[in-house]
Amino acid sequence: MKKLLLILAVAVFVISTAFVAVHQNAKSEASKHPRIEKAIQELQGAVEYMEKAPDDFGGHKAAAIADSKKAIESLKLALQYRAKEDKMKK
């Protein structure tokens, strides 16, 4: 049991370290592409607004939220890709 917990702890540490590194690289990349970063922030704000809004926007609310979340994820992946590519060139 102790061995399993140790293995899990090491796995969590490795995964979290990798996540932090990728996140930091993506943040650095975001500063190189401020329009993409601004788009992410604006889309996040729009999602929050729509989620709280009592109106269903003519039946388009759920799709608009889902599509906006997909766009946010795609933009973040684009920044992560650029960060990875830039790191490989060093």
C-alpha distance (Angstrom), angle and dihedral (degrees) to the residues before:
residue distance angle dihedral
M1 . . .
K2 3.81 . .
K3 3.78 90.0 .
L4 3.81 91.0 53.1
L5 3.81 91.4 49.3
L6 3.80 90.4 49.5
I7 3.79 91.4 50.6
L8 3.81 90.9 48.6
A9 3.80 91.6 48.4
V10 3.80 91.7 51.2
A11 3.80 91.1 47.1
V12 3.80 91.9 50.7
F13 3.80 90.3 48.5
V14 3.80 93.4 50.3
I15 3.79 93.5 46.1
S16 3.80 93.6 46.3
T17 3.81 91.6 47.8
A18 3.80 90.7 51.6
F19 3.81 90.7 47.0
V20 3.82 91.9 51.6
A21 3.81 91.3 49.3
V22 3.81 92.6 49.9
H23 3.80 91.3 45.1
Q24 3.81 92.2 50.7
N25 3.81 91.3 48.3
A26 3.80 90.0 49.6
K27 3.82 90.9 49.8
S28 3.79 89.6 51.1
E29 3.78 89.8 48.8
A30 3.81 90.5 49.0
S31 3.79 89.5 60.4
K32 3.82 87.9 56.1
H33 3.81 90.7 52.0
P34 3.81 105.7 38.8
R35 3.80 94.5 165.9
I36 3.79 91.2 58.8
E37 3.81 90.9 46.8
K38 3.83 89.8 49.2
A39 3.82 90.2 50.0
I40 3.81 90.1 53.1
Q41 3.81 91.1 50.5
E42 3.81 92.6 47.1
L43 3.80 92.4 48.6
Q44 3.80 90.9 48.7
G45 3.80 89.1 51.7
A46 3.79 91.2 48.8
V47 3.81 91.3 50.8
E48 3.80 91.5 50.4
Y49 3.80 90.5 48.1
M50 3.80 93.7 49.1
E51 3.80 93.1 45.7
K52 3.81 90.4 55.2
A53 3.80 96.3 40.0
P54 3.80 116.0 105.3
D55 3.82 91.3 -148.1
D56 3.80 120.0 85.6
F57 3.82 91.7 -149.0
G58 3.79 94.2 -122.3
G59 3.79 92.7 -48.8
H60 3.81 93.8 -53.2
K61 3.80 99.0 101.0
A62 3.81 99.0 95.4
A63 3.80 94.1 45.9
A64 3.80 92.1 45.1
I65 3.80 91.1 52.1
A66 3.81 92.9 46.6
D67 3.81 92.9 46.3
S68 3.81 91.7 47.3
K69 3.80 91.1 51.3
K70 3.82 89.7 50.3
A71 3.80 90.3 50.2
I72 3.81 90.9 50.4
E73 3.79 90.6 51.5
S74 3.81 91.9 47.7
L75 3.80 92.2 50.6
K76 3.80 91.3 48.9
L77 3.80 90.3 49.6
A78 3.80 89.7 50.2
L79 3.82 90.2 54.4
Q80 3.80 91.3 46.2
Y81 3.80 90.1 51.4
R82 3.81 91.6 51.0
A83 3.80 90.4 48.2
K84 3.79 90.9 51.3
E85 3.80 92.5 47.4
D86 3.80 92.0 48.2
K87 3.80 90.9 49.2
M88 3.82 91.5 51.6
K89 3.82 90.8 53.4
K90 3.80 91.8 58.0
